[in-house]
């Protein structure tokens, strides 16, 4: 009879895919995604803020964090590499947007970006917002008309319950942009991230 050996350590069984989202912002975006994670019970969603708000750096941080997780997964049986990595940033006319998009495409990082800012995504929970927004201040003004208590660090738990409305409004804006080709429209691809999380 052979002696009993202790069982080998096993990785815990995964209930869902592991997704890393790296955000430009340190307050609103992480808070929204944290509220969405709780509302949808997304145990596999990890949200990190980038070291700076520059879109190119957000993508670089996403790549670095994915690689660190992969190395950690090789060293321990209780860490899994991420199945998907997303970078979330604003398209507010900073010079390195095109470079960020190219780097993300070359490295398998998916993008969710908003023009002029992430607060547009929040506004889309209430209205299609089909008008030009020259600045984030203009978006925030309209957002406060629907959500008077909105502040950078406000509680977004109630808002995330309207994510399907926001996704429909964002898809409508995306369709208008493709149809008309007018750069004046506000724009976001956050709905692609949210739809991916809800699959």
Order of alpha helices (4+ residues) and beta strands (2+ residues): beta-alpha-beta-alpha-beta-alpha-beta-alpha-alpha-alpha-beta-alpha
